[in-house]
Amino acid sequence: MEKVDLAIVIQETISRCSQNRIGKKPPVFVTLAPVLTRVPWQNRTAEEFVRRFLYQTLLTSDADATVEVSLRRRSLLNDLNAFVGIKPSSWIQLRVAGRGIRVAENLVDDLFSEVGVRAEEWLGVAGSGTRLGIFGTIDAPKINMVFCIESVRHRQQCDLLLPIADDDPTPNLLAHGATN
């Protein structure tokens, strides 16, 4: 079990992108929950995905539009828990939002694939600007992550949700219906 410091990953990625991006850079506002110092995660998939996703998003975003990045803990999301079939003690939510970001399902699929995770399912509602993707590791042990893309009035919002089981040495999944 590794402890991933997502705050440091976010800060390093923003700095790296700032150095590598040619021309004008978008303003980036970051909000980090102070209690999220180190997140338990079974392998490096979450850390690597966050690094690659944030870098690509910042690199391709409109330089004149602000990008907002936030990291926070979410309590139980019962509807999502039931839908995905897991029972974490909480979720970690990374949100990247702004008018100038351009993220599509195929980019998310490619970035997850690069870290050994595949799309199990993408869902959406006709007429809605929201798409929900459920991703799982290709090999054992099984780890799920959820990704949501929402586009409303020329503003895009992307949420990565990581299930965390604080009391369990394996934060990946507690089988739906299992008892502790």
Residue, then its C-alpha position, 0 to 999 in steps of 0.5 A: m500500500e502506497k501513500v500518494d500525496l496528490a497535493i504535491v503531484i498537482q503542484e509539480t504538474i502545474s509547475r512542469c506544464s508552466q515551464n514546458r508550455i510555449g507562449k501565454k499560460p492560463p491562470v490556474f487557481v488551486t484549492l486543496a483540502p488541508v486534511l488530504t496530505r497522503v491518500p492510501w492507494q494500492n499502486r501508482t495508477a492514481e498518481e500517474f493518471v492525475r499527473r498525465f491528465l492535469y498536464q494534458t489539460l493545462l497544456t491544451s487549455d485556452a491561455d485566456a481562460t482560468v483553470e480551476v483545480s480542486l482536491r477534496r474528500r467526499s463523504l459517502l456517495n451512496d448512489l454512486n457506490a451502489f451503481v459502481g458496486i463498491k463501498p469505500s469509506s470515502w471518495i477523493q475528488l479531483r476537479v479540473a474546471g474552466r471555460g478554456i479546457r478541452v477534454a473528451e472521452n477518447l483523451v480520458d480513455d487514452l490516459f487511463s490506458e497508459v497507466g494500465v486502466r481501461a474503460e468498463e463503461w461510459l454512460g450519459v443521458a440523451g440531451s445532457g452534457t454529462r458523461l460518466g466513465i467507470f474505469g478498472t485495472i486491466d490486471a489484478p488486483k481490481i481497482n476502480m476509478v470514476f471519471c465524470i465530464e460535464s459541459v454546460r454553457h461553454r464551461q467544462q468540469c472534469d471530476l476524478l473520483l477515487p474510492i478510499a477505504d481508510d480502515d481496509p489495507t486494500p482501498n480498491l474495493l469492498a464487494h457490493g453487499a460484503t460485510n466487514 
